[in-house]
Amino acid sequence: MCNSLAPAPYRASPGAEENPGAEENPDARREYPPAPERLPVPVMDNHTHLDFRHGLIEVSVRDAMDSAEAVGVQGAVQVGCDLESSRFTVQAVEADPRLLGAVAIHPNDAPLYAGRGELEAALAEIEELASHPRIRAIGETGLDFFRTHGEGLAHQRHSFRRHIDIAKRLGLTLQIHDRDAHDDVVQVLREEGAPERVVFHCFSGDEELARICNDNGWYMSFAGTMTFKNAGNLRAALAIAEPRRILVETDSPFLTPHPHRGRPNASYMVPYTVRSMAEVTESDLAELCSRLAENTLEAYGSWD
């Protein structure tokens, strides 16, 4: 079940459900989906980008969190990907107590900073930003073999290792971006020694990677991708993941869950993914929500 409309702050025009010509409207796919039914127990969205605009309108941090809270998403982790978004993250966590933050240089941005001779200075600022008490993670960092190739991969690896070092020295969680690089990410973590808490953001592996995460006590964060019809590998991984190692996220404004794939995402959409996770794991919905909330607090600490 869901409401017929997106939350008020996300309504830029009549929704596709109310617009008979929406399929002919080029803006229809940029409209936010309807709000889902409220979860029985509140959870947190452990990965969102509130500074990224993907829909027709721009929504404030407060409005975004108000809309999420209305459907049982009581908090979120705002994630930085470069210096600009990491600075925004610090501002956001200071502005709204429902947010914690993560800061980093994204693996696809690391070669760009390195090419300008600015990577080490950028990493130094990331470490400085990470000293804020409401910044609880270094991320998203990792390896991306889909968008970066050739010489850029060496800069990615160096940046990943430096982020691991920062996370360990500051006692922060490590949020990993892993795209088409499972074996190499695991290898680097083993070579460097993983921080105490590691989260595979937008988990994209299969049962083998899930078993590795189980064995190492690493968290697997599932996004809307696990609801996609062609994502059997993700559902198989979730089915064998240790319950105390699973998290939920949006990666909004990207990766909107089924049945609204392709439209903009937001933290208020978390319940769609949680309900799908309950089906895959054959869990009681309220019990799964409680587990997800507990796991999130263990991964990032208290929101208070």
Rosetta silent file (secondary structure, phi, psi, omega in degrees, C-alpha in Angstrom):
SEQUENCE: MCNSLAPAPYRASPGAEENPGAEENPDARREYPPAPERLPVPVMDNHTHLDFRHGLIEVSVRDAMDSAEAVGVQGAVQVGCDLESSRFTVQAVEADPRLLGAVAIHPNDAPLYAGRGELEAALAEIEELASHPRIRAIGETGLDFFRTHGEGLAHQRHSFRRHIDIAKRLGLTLQIHDRDAHDDVVQVLREEGAPERVVFHCFSGDEELARICNDNGWYMSFAGTMTFKNAGNLRAALAIAEPRRILVETDSPFLTPHPHRGRPNASYMVPYTVRSMAEVTESDLAELCSRLAENTLEAYGSWD
SCORE:     score description
SCORE:     0.000 S_00000001
   1 L     0.000  150.561  177.124    0.000    0.000    0.000 S_00000001
   2 E  -154.419  164.391  173.802    1.080    3.579   -0.576 S_00000001
   3 L   -74.321  162.616 -177.099   -0.279    7.084   -0.610 S_00000001
   4 L   -80.138  -15.417 -176.277   -1.453    8.479   -3.942 S_00000001
   5 L  -129.860  157.666  169.038    1.019   11.369   -3.853 S_00000001
   6 L   -67.623  157.989  174.168    4.612   12.100   -3.010 S_00000001
   7 L   -53.609  150.471 -173.360    5.113   14.062    0.236 S_00000001
   8 H   -49.840  -44.608 -178.138    4.229   17.730   -0.193 S_00000001
   9 H   -62.797  -18.395 -176.263    7.827   19.054   -0.457 S_00000001
  10 H   -98.916    4.627 -177.988    8.444   16.696   -3.388 S_00000001
  11 L   -93.020  106.810  177.697    5.431   17.691   -5.478 S_00000001
  12 L   -97.434  -24.141 -177.864    6.521   19.849   -8.381 S_00000001
  13 L  -161.416  170.046  178.416    3.577   18.992  -10.627 S_00000001
  14 L   -54.061  135.436 -178.378    0.670   16.531  -10.703 S_00000001
  15 L   -63.980  158.974 -179.626    1.999   12.997  -10.172 S_00000001
  16 H   -59.135  -30.925 -179.227    2.134   10.510  -12.998 S_00000001
  17 H   -65.677  -25.254 -177.409   -0.649    8.570  -11.292 S_00000001
  18 H  -104.114   -2.422 -174.393   -2.978   11.594  -11.729 S_00000001
  19 L  -112.024  100.176 -176.515   -1.765   12.734  -15.119 S_00000001
  20 L   -56.703  -26.337 -179.138   -3.241   10.639  -17.974 S_00000001
  21 L   -97.539   17.711 -174.542   -0.627   12.035  -20.351 S_00000001
  22 H   -60.151  -34.288 -178.190    2.299   11.378  -18.071 S_00000001
  23 H   -66.663  -17.861  178.311    3.745    8.749  -20.379 S_00000001
  24 H  -100.612   -2.218 -178.238    4.040   11.465  -23.025 S_00000001
  25 L   -92.643  115.695 -177.170    5.413   14.041  -20.591 S_00000001
  26 L   -63.088  -19.186  179.432    9.232   14.137  -20.661 S_00000001
  27 L   -88.146   -9.637 -173.909    9.233   15.431  -17.068 S_00000001
  28 H   -59.273  -37.552 -177.545    7.065   12.601  -15.717 S_00000001
  29 H   -74.190   -7.125  178.094   10.052   10.371  -15.000 S_00000001
  30 H  -100.541    2.341  177.262   11.563   13.156  -12.901 S_00000001
  31 L   -83.148  144.591 -179.831    8.584   13.350  -10.562 S_00000001
  32 L   -73.882  143.516 -178.619    8.957   11.801   -7.125 S_00000001
  33 L   -71.183  168.267  178.104    6.972    8.597   -6.459 S_00000001
  34 L   -65.797  156.224  178.672    4.101    8.307   -3.984 S_00000001
  35 L   -73.708  138.467  177.814    4.851    7.898   -0.301 S_00000001
  36 E   -79.257  170.805  174.578    4.797    4.316    0.984 S_00000001
  37 L   -65.614  143.144 -178.511    2.878    3.069    3.981 S_00000001
  38 L   -62.224  140.383  176.575    4.583    3.937    7.279 S_00000001
  39 L   -72.177  149.609 -178.328    6.845    1.281    8.778 S_00000001
  40 L   -71.990  -25.260  178.291    5.694   -0.247   12.071 S_00000001
  41 L  -134.103  132.078 -176.662    9.069    0.424   13.736 S_00000001
  42 L   -64.170  146.019  175.661   11.345    3.346   12.736 S_00000001
  43 E  -129.209 -179.499  176.332   14.569    2.682   10.816 S_00000001
  44 E  -123.154  147.062  171.307   17.400    4.823    9.399 S_00000001
  45 E   -89.181  110.325 -171.774   18.561    5.421    5.838 S_00000001
  46 E   -91.083   15.068  174.455   22.274    4.774    6.159 S_00000001
  47 E  -165.522  109.431  176.399   23.314    6.367    2.846 S_00000001
  48 E  -144.801  159.657  178.445   21.808    9.408    1.122 S_00000001
  49 L  -123.531   86.994 -175.529   22.995   12.448   -0.849 S_00000001
  50 L   -71.616  -14.353  179.769   20.758   15.332    0.157 S_00000001
  51 L   -90.543   -5.709 -179.997   22.830   17.799   -1.849 S_00000001
  52 L   -93.118  128.778  176.575   22.231   16.002   -5.166 S_00000001
  53 L  -101.259  126.479 -178.951   19.248   17.148   -7.206 S_00000001
  54 L  -128.138  -22.018 -179.731   17.716   14.544   -9.472 S_00000001
  55 L   -96.197 -163.216 -176.191   14.031   15.438   -9.614 S_00000001
  56 L   -76.854  -22.361 -173.356   12.159   18.484  -10.788 S_00000001
  57 L  -129.723  164.807  175.713   12.561   20.412   -7.555 S_00000001
  58 L  -104.054  130.699 -176.484   15.084   21.066   -4.816 S_00000001
  59 L  -113.087  135.278 -179.706   14.074   19.918   -1.325 S_00000001
  60 L   -70.488  161.123  178.072   15.576   21.321    1.872 S_00000001
  61 H   -58.204  -46.194 -177.931   17.318   19.106    4.405 S_00000001
  62 H   -63.762  -45.441  179.765   14.558   19.687    6.940 S_00000001
  63 H   -63.468  -38.621  178.940   11.746   18.949    4.473 S_00000001
  64 H   -61.734  -43.779 -178.399   13.541   15.808    3.299 S_00000001
  65 H   -75.318  -33.177  174.481   13.860   14.517    6.838 S_00000001
  66 H   -61.606  -43.456 -179.923   10.328   15.522    7.797 S_00000001
  67 H   -65.299  -38.662  178.160    9.014   13.529    4.829 S_00000001
  68 H   -67.117  -44.895 -177.925   11.152   10.536    5.785 S_00000001
  69 H   -62.031  -32.026 -178.780   10.127   10.667    9.425 S_00000001
  70 H   -63.965  -22.863  179.411    6.447   10.679    8.446 S_00000001
  71 L  -110.889   14.987  174.554    6.820    7.145    7.013 S_00000001
  72 L    93.446   22.217  174.474    9.018    5.745    9.780 S_00000001
  73 E  -111.301   97.107 -166.401   12.523    6.721    8.642 S_00000001
  74 E   -87.218   -8.836  179.480   13.730    8.578   11.703 S_00000001
  75 E  -163.100  170.892 -179.671   17.283    9.372   10.642 S_00000001
  76 E  -154.158  159.290  171.900   19.821    9.196    7.849 S_00000001
  77 E  -105.849  112.891  176.768   23.531    9.250    7.094 S_00000001
  78 E   -82.973  131.213 -169.782   24.349   12.081    4.686 S_00000001
  79 E  -118.482  130.851  175.658   27.337   11.096    2.548 S_00000001
  80 L   -93.534  147.890 -178.986   29.993   13.250    0.906 S_00000001
  81 L  -121.307  -13.137  177.659   31.736   12.272   -2.330 S_00000001
  82 L  -154.201 -173.671 -177.252   34.147   15.171   -2.830 S_00000001
  83 H   -65.057  -42.895 -178.268   35.242   18.256   -0.940 S_00000001
  84 H   -61.036  -49.099 -177.585   32.166   20.290   -1.838 S_00000001
  85 H   -73.073  -26.796  176.092   29.677   17.608   -0.801 S_00000001
  86 H   -71.646  -37.646  174.079   31.709   16.724    2.286 S_00000001
  87 H   -64.019  -42.000  176.310   31.610   20.368    3.396 S_00000001
  88 H   -58.904  -39.888 -178.864   27.866   20.325    2.773 S_00000001
  89 H   -59.150  -43.338  177.979   27.625   17.196    4.912 S_00000001
  90 H   -61.988  -42.761  178.162   29.141   18.968    7.910 S_00000001
  91 H   -62.610  -39.786 -176.677   26.678   21.826    7.458 S_00000001
  92 H   -67.601  -43.157 -178.398   23.765   19.388    7.162 S_00000001
  93 H   -69.408  -24.727  175.164   24.552   17.423   10.328 S_00000001
  94 H   -76.960  -26.468 -175.727   24.817   20.700   12.217 S_00000001
  95 H   -85.174  -28.107 -174.960   21.458   21.849   10.836 S_00000001
  96 L  -139.840  119.295 -176.914   19.363   18.743   11.571 S_00000001
  97 L   -69.681   -7.025  176.933   19.869   16.325   14.492 S_00000001
  98 L   -81.953    0.545 -178.859   18.268   13.520   12.493 S_00000001
  99 E  -113.613  139.448  159.881   21.440   13.350   10.387 S_00000001
 100 E  -112.877  170.909 -174.349   24.846   11.828   10.887 S_00000001
 101 E  -133.544  160.463  171.999   27.528   12.218    8.238 S_00000001
 102 E  -134.873  141.811 -178.739   30.230   10.521    6.186 S_00000001
 103 E  -132.015  145.909 -179.149   32.953   12.332    4.259 S_00000001
 104 L  -177.866  172.998  167.442   35.372   11.164    1.564 S_00000001
 105 L  -103.849  117.357 -178.912   36.721   11.510   -1.930 S_00000001
 106 L   -58.078  145.018 -179.406   34.767    9.137   -4.177 S_00000001
 107 L   -56.295  -32.253  178.613   36.958    6.587   -5.999 S_00000001
 108 L   -76.481  -17.957  176.990   35.968    8.039   -9.374 S_00000001
 109 L   -90.337  -20.807 -177.979   36.976   11.513   -8.193 S_00000001
 110 H   -56.169  -45.659  178.515   40.339   10.458   -6.785 S_00000001
 111 H   -63.279  -30.607  179.543   42.040   10.401  -10.235 S_00000001
 112 H   -67.805  -45.800  176.268   40.626   13.881  -10.969 S_00000001
 113 H   -63.345  -41.142 -179.598   42.121   15.343   -7.788 S_00000001
 114 H   -64.191  -39.079 -179.570   45.374   13.469   -8.432 S_00000001
 115 H   -63.812  -24.536  177.184   45.557   14.797  -11.982 S_00000001
 116 L   -96.118    3.830 -178.338   45.457   18.332  -10.601 S_00000001
 117 L    70.581   26.882 -172.971   48.022   17.529   -7.943 S_00000001
 118 L  -117.715    4.788 -172.765   45.387   18.077   -5.235 S_00000001
 119 H   -65.168  -45.775 -177.291   44.656   14.593   -3.896 S_00000001
 120 H   -65.692  -38.356  177.367   46.803   14.764   -0.755 S_00000001
 121 H   -65.544  -38.889  178.691   45.476   18.207    0.136 S_00000001
 122 H   -64.640  -41.892  179.333   41.921   16.948   -0.411 S_00000001
 123 H   -65.370  -36.092  177.436   42.539   13.945    1.826 S_00000001
 124 H   -63.580  -40.303  178.426   43.950   16.228    4.511 S_00000001
 125 H   -69.659  -36.743  176.231   40.766   18.307    4.441 S_00000001
 126 H   -58.171  -43.786  178.969   38.630   15.160    4.568 S_00000001
 127 H   -63.146  -38.297  178.334   40.446   14.160    7.744 S_00000001
 128 H   -65.780  -45.099  178.455   39.858   17.607    9.196 S_00000001
 129 H   -62.548  -33.645 -177.010   36.138   17.494    8.341 S_00000001
 130 L   -70.486   -9.758  179.125   35.923   14.009    9.826 S_00000001
 131 L   -77.264  -11.686  178.377   36.862   15.359   13.240 S_00000001
 132 L   -62.765  137.221 -174.823   33.353   16.806   13.629 S_00000001
 133 L   -63.958  -20.784  178.898   31.518   14.788   16.319 S_00000001
 134 L   -98.660    4.822  168.806   28.549   14.033   14.077 S_00000001
 135 E   -90.467  114.411 -171.658   30.708   12.718   11.248 S_00000001
 136 E  -113.557   -1.958 -177.420   30.728    9.009   11.984 S_00000001
 137 E  -146.542  151.705  168.711   32.094    7.455    8.796 S_00000001
 138 E  -101.118  114.804 -177.013   34.755    7.804    6.136 S_00000001
 139 E   168.493  159.013   11.828   33.010    7.213    2.861 S_00000001
 140 E   -96.884  134.799 -179.478   32.120    6.674    0.330 S_00000001
 141 E  -133.312  163.443  179.506   35.506    5.327   -0.667 S_00000001
 142 E   150.285 -140.661 -178.636   36.650    2.160   -2.372 S_00000001
 143 E  -133.701  142.340  179.191   37.191    0.946   -5.920 S_00000001
 144 E  -136.138  102.915 -179.021   35.162    1.379   -9.099 S_00000001
 145 L   -91.859    3.180  178.892   36.284   -0.639  -12.114 S_00000001
 146 L   -85.780  -43.084 -174.748   33.186    0.337  -14.113 S_00000001
 147 L  -104.350  -18.308 -177.949   33.908    4.036  -14.639 S_00000001
 148 L  -117.660  137.442 -177.686   37.661    4.265  -14.022 S_00000001
 149 L  -141.123  172.998  172.860   40.326    2.433  -15.999 S_00000001
 150 L    60.521 -134.991 -175.407   44.048    2.493  -16.770 S_00000001
 151 L   -63.570  -26.605 -179.734   46.265    4.838  -14.768 S_00000001
 152 H   -61.541  -25.574 -178.363   43.321    6.132  -12.790 S_00000001
 153 H   -66.915  -32.833  178.069   43.064    2.839  -10.928 S_00000001
 154 H   -64.011  -39.315  177.200   46.399    3.418   -9.208 S_00000001
 155 H   -68.088  -37.302  175.867   45.066    6.693   -7.817 S_00000001
 156 H   -59.583  -47.946 -178.024   41.900    4.921   -6.709 S_00000001
 157 H   -62.839  -42.862  179.040   43.878    2.303   -4.825 S_00000001
 158 H   -62.390  -45.117 -179.622   46.079    4.902   -3.167 S_00000001
 159 H   -63.058  -42.276  178.739   43.069    6.974   -2.158 S_00000001
 160 H   -59.273  -46.341  179.961   41.266    3.899   -0.797 S_00000001
 161 H   -63.481  -37.498  179.754   44.257    2.957    1.335 S_00000001
 162 H   -68.716  -38.360  176.869   44.533    6.504    2.668 S_00000001
 163 H   -64.734  -40.167  176.763   40.834    6.555    3.571 S_00000001
 164 H   -59.344  -43.676  179.303   41.220    3.255    5.422 S_00000001
 165 H   -61.500  -43.737  179.417   44.083    4.768    7.391 S_00000001
 166 H   -62.005  -46.142 -179.357   42.034    7.851    8.285 S_00000001
 167 H   -59.433  -42.230 -178.242   39.087    5.724    9.412 S_00000001
 168 H   -69.073  -42.951 -178.150   41.300    3.593   11.627 S_00000001
 169 H   -68.204  -32.630 -179.410   43.154    6.494   13.213 S_00000001
 170 H   -92.832   -4.715 -179.785   39.927    8.400   13.941 S_00000001
 171 L    69.086   34.049 -177.108   37.975    5.313   15.018 S_00000001
 172 L  -105.431  158.731  174.876   35.306    5.849   12.353 S_00000001
 173 E   -69.132  149.998  177.008   33.232    3.459   10.285 S_00000001
 174 E  -108.376  119.606  176.142   34.368    2.848    6.686 S_00000001
 175 E   -99.697  118.060 -172.415   31.677    3.132    3.990 S_00000001
 176 E  -101.676  132.227  167.601   32.792    1.299    0.863 S_00000001
 177 E   -98.298  117.818 -175.905   31.827    1.971   -2.741 S_00000001
 178 E  -131.400  104.563  178.318   32.484   -1.301   -4.601 S_00000001
 179 E  -123.730  114.176 -179.605   31.566   -1.500   -8.258 S_00000001
 180 L    57.356   33.140 -174.036   32.828   -4.452  -10.290 S_00000001
 181 L  -143.784   29.543 -172.695   35.771   -4.717   -7.877 S_00000001
 182 H   -53.983  -53.183 -175.457   34.765   -7.192   -5.153 S_00000001
 183 H   -61.902  -40.884 -177.211   37.979   -9.233   -5.051 S_00000001
 184 H   -70.977  -37.413  176.824   40.228   -6.187   -5.146 S_00000001
 185 H   -61.886  -46.881  179.545   38.289   -4.367   -2.419 S_00000001
 186 H   -62.508  -40.256  179.896   38.552   -7.391   -0.134 S_00000001
 187 H   -61.296  -45.719 -179.631   42.261   -7.733   -0.946 S_00000001
 188 H   -64.277  -41.848  178.423   42.990   -4.107   -0.016 S_00000001
 189 H   -59.418  -40.803 -179.708   41.012   -4.417    3.220 S_00000001
 190 H   -71.262  -38.529  179.586   43.028   -7.491    4.171 S_00000001
 191 H   -67.041  -41.029 -176.541   46.351   -5.920    3.227 S_00000001
 192 H   -85.199  -23.336 -172.032   45.689   -2.696    5.126 S_00000001
 193 L    85.988  111.986 -174.319   43.754   -4.219    7.986 S_00000001
 194 L   -70.822  147.986  171.253   40.086   -3.265    8.020 S_00000001
 195 L   -60.374  169.268 -178.185   38.691   -0.742   10.498 S_00000001
 196 L   -60.506  -35.542 -178.477   36.546   -2.105   13.307 S_00000001
 197 L  -124.981  123.417 -179.080   33.353   -1.280   11.393 S_00000001
 198 E  -128.176  132.345  178.418   33.051   -1.691    7.622 S_00000001
 199 E  -120.637  123.199  171.175   29.914   -1.119    5.536 S_00000001
 200 E   -85.749   95.124 -179.590   29.567   -2.283    1.948 S_00000001
 201 L   -63.928  140.656 -178.484   27.334    0.555    0.730 S_00000001
 202 L    45.206   61.000 -175.398   24.774   -0.450   -1.898 S_00000001
 203 L   -48.413  126.784 -174.860   25.868   -4.065   -1.599 S_00000001
 204 L  -126.069   13.334 -176.924   26.360   -5.377   -5.122 S_00000001
 205 L   -90.003 -167.575  179.497   27.938   -8.765   -4.524 S_00000001
 206 L  -118.272 -163.687 -178.467   26.694  -12.329   -4.565 S_00000001
 207 H   -61.782  -34.454 -179.928   26.559  -15.128   -2.018 S_00000001
 208 H   -62.330  -47.215  178.871   30.351  -15.458   -2.021 S_00000001
 209 H   -66.868  -35.549  177.289   30.876  -11.824   -0.991 S_00000001
 210 H   -61.529  -40.253  178.500   28.070  -12.144    1.562 S_00000001
 211 H   -66.079  -37.932  177.407   29.888  -15.071    3.160 S_00000001
 212 H   -62.932  -43.229  178.173   33.115  -13.044    3.260 S_00000001
 213 H   -64.309  -42.992  176.211   31.249  -10.216    4.982 S_00000001
 214 H   -56.334  -46.561 -175.528   29.680  -12.661    7.436 S_00000001
 215 H   -66.274  -31.398 -175.980   33.087  -14.127    8.254 S_00000001
 216 H   -99.197   -2.424 -178.731   34.695  -10.712    8.787 S_00000001
 217 L    71.953   29.360  179.036   31.824   -9.020   10.593 S_00000001
 218 L   -93.412  143.615 -179.287   31.332   -6.474    7.794 S_00000001
 219 E   -81.208  145.150  175.181   27.950   -4.836    7.234 S_00000001
 220 E  -115.698  115.974 -177.533   26.012   -5.263    3.990 S_00000001
 221 E  -102.129  118.907 -175.863   23.791   -2.296    3.144 S_00000001
 222 E   -99.351  132.520 -179.089   20.982   -3.079    0.715 S_00000001
 223 L  -108.726 -172.005 -179.869   19.501   -0.401   -1.532 S_00000001
 224 H   -59.684  -18.684  179.321   16.593   -0.296   -3.957 S_00000001
 225 H   -58.073  -30.968 -177.109   18.640   -2.401   -6.376 S_00000001
 226 H   -70.402  -10.958  177.141   17.713   -5.546   -4.442 S_00000001
 227 H   -91.260   -8.630 -176.885   14.082   -5.022   -5.506 S_00000001
 228 L   -68.289  146.506 -176.278   14.923   -4.996   -9.223 S_00000001
 229 L   -61.554  -30.806 -176.647   13.625   -7.962  -11.204 S_00000001
 230 L   -94.189   15.821 -174.838   17.117   -8.820  -12.510 S_00000001
 231 L  -105.506   42.806  178.810   18.775   -8.694   -9.068 S_00000001
 232 H   -59.245  -32.798  179.704   18.487  -12.339   -8.061 S_00000001
 233 H   -64.223  -36.364 -179.903   22.128  -12.325   -6.932 S_00000001
 234 H   -70.904  -40.301  178.609   21.402   -9.592   -4.395 S_00000001
 235 H   -67.239  -35.163  176.914   18.367  -11.392   -3.005 S_00000001
 236 H   -66.546  -39.145  178.154   20.383  -14.603   -2.739 S_00000001
 237 H   -65.797  -44.168  179.141   23.105  -12.730   -0.857 S_00000001
 238 H   -60.834  -37.861 -176.710   20.565  -11.129    1.478 S_00000001
 239 H   -62.583  -27.669 -178.566   19.008  -14.515    2.188 S_00000001
 240 H  -107.485   -1.907  178.631   22.284  -15.840    3.649 S_00000001
 241 L   -67.299  139.291  176.052   23.540  -12.604    5.227 S_00000001
 242 L   -61.945  131.098 -177.188   23.757  -12.704    8.997 S_00000001
 243 H   -54.237  -32.879 -177.893   20.795  -10.684   10.317 S_00000001
 244 H   -80.005    2.797 -178.857   23.048   -8.601   12.554 S_00000001
 245 H  -116.622   13.135 -178.276   25.085   -7.518    9.514 S_00000001
 246 E  -108.547  144.618  177.499   22.384   -6.052    7.267 S_00000001
 247 E  -132.995  169.934  177.025   21.478   -2.394    6.793 S_00000001
 248 E  -129.625  147.370 -179.349   19.139   -0.504    4.479 S_00000001
 249 L  -150.831  170.336  172.028   19.768    2.620    2.407 S_00000001
 250 L  -106.185  -36.295 -164.759   18.464    4.612   -0.522 S_00000001
 251 L    56.493   29.046 -178.515   21.630    6.061   -2.115 S_00000001
 252 E   -63.111  145.572   15.975   19.104    8.738   -3.044 S_00000001
 253 L   -91.001   19.639 -177.135   18.440   10.391   -5.358 S_00000001
 254 L  -102.237  171.633  168.637   19.556    7.269   -7.238 S_00000001
 255 L    58.355   44.518  179.392   18.472    3.592   -7.282 S_00000001
 256 L   -61.880  132.353 -176.497   14.768    4.059   -6.649 S_00000001
 257 L   -70.239  158.276  171.447   13.180    0.735   -5.670 S_00000001
 258 L   -59.311  138.965   12.646   10.612   -1.197   -7.655 S_00000001
 259 L   -98.359   22.764 -176.159    7.909   -0.373   -8.709 S_00000001
 260 L  -115.297   23.088  179.877    9.219    3.167   -9.246 S_00000001
 261 L   -52.606  135.544  178.910   12.606    2.376  -10.757 S_00000001
 262 L    99.299  -16.887  176.492   13.884    5.215  -12.923 S_00000001
 263 L   -96.463  166.735 -177.495   12.216    8.001  -10.962 S_00000001
 264 L   -63.978  148.121 -179.068   14.005   10.128   -8.327 S_00000001
 265 L  -108.006  159.821  176.682   14.691    8.540   -4.963 S_00000001
 266 L  -159.281  164.551 -175.829   14.572   10.017   -1.453 S_00000001
 267 H   -59.470  -27.434  179.524   14.844    8.778    2.128 S_00000001
 268 H   -66.505  -10.139 -179.620   11.067    8.532    2.416 S_00000001
 269 H   -86.812   -5.196 -179.210   11.282    5.629   -0.073 S_00000001
 270 H   -50.384  -42.038 -176.745   13.133    3.330    2.370 S_00000001
 271 H   -56.278  -30.704  176.759    9.950    1.411    3.346 S_00000001
 272 H   -59.340  -45.264 -178.356    9.638   -0.037   -0.165 S_00000001
 273 H   -70.974  -40.102 -179.760   13.048   -1.679    0.184 S_00000001
 274 H   -61.505  -42.438  179.460   12.501   -2.774    3.785 S_00000001
 275 H   -64.816  -36.287  176.180    9.291   -4.572    2.862 S_00000001
 276 H   -66.810  -38.989  177.658   11.080   -6.344    0.026 S_00000001
 277 H   -62.915  -38.598  178.773   13.863   -7.351    2.428 S_00000001
 278 H   -63.146  -38.595  178.379   11.275   -8.799    4.806 S_00000001
 279 H   -65.569  -45.324 -177.255    9.876  -10.943    1.985 S_00000001
 280 H   -64.561  -40.926 -176.990   13.307  -12.233    0.950 S_00000001
 281 H   -89.604   -0.423 -178.957   14.363  -13.047    4.507 S_00000001
 282 L    53.152   47.086 -176.377   10.908  -14.332    5.458 S_00000001
 283 L  -106.336  151.684  167.113   10.979  -11.973    8.433 S_00000001
 284 L   -66.097  133.300 -172.613    8.265  -10.314   10.428 S_00000001
 285 H   -60.610  -46.016 -178.916    8.313   -6.703    9.247 S_00000001
 286 H   -63.739  -39.716  179.275    8.402   -5.124   12.711 S_00000001
 287 H   -66.475  -39.360  177.578   11.166   -7.481   13.851 S_00000001
 288 H   -64.937  -42.777  177.815   13.226   -6.710   10.747 S_00000001
 289 H   -58.584  -44.071  179.093   12.788   -2.976   11.296 S_00000001
 290 H   -61.981  -41.983  178.836   13.996   -3.333   14.881 S_00000001
 291 H   -64.319  -44.324  179.949   17.002   -5.325   13.723 S_00000001
 292 H   -61.939  -41.729  178.764   17.884   -2.773   11.024 S_00000001
 293 H   -64.420  -43.875  179.194   17.661    0.089   13.528 S_00000001
 294 H   -63.353  -44.200  179.172   19.831   -1.763   16.043 S_00000001
 295 H   -60.902  -40.651 -178.704   22.408   -2.638   13.395 S_00000001
 296 H   -64.407  -40.859  177.487   22.566    0.971   12.226 S_00000001
 297 H   -64.993  -37.378  177.797   23.229    2.225   15.747 S_00000001
 298 H   -67.764  -33.540 -178.376   25.974   -0.367   16.147 S_00000001
 299 H   -75.638  -35.632 -171.027   27.521    0.709   12.844 S_00000001
 300 H  -122.799  -11.749 -176.203   27.449    4.482   13.400 S_00000001
 301 L    91.722  178.761 -175.162   26.667    5.179   17.034 S_00000001
 302 L   -72.541  147.580  174.383   23.825    7.098   18.598 S_00000001
 303 L   -81.244  -13.721 -176.988   21.963    9.905   16.827 S_00000001
 304 L   -68.842    0.000    0.000   21.524   11.698   20.192 S_00000001
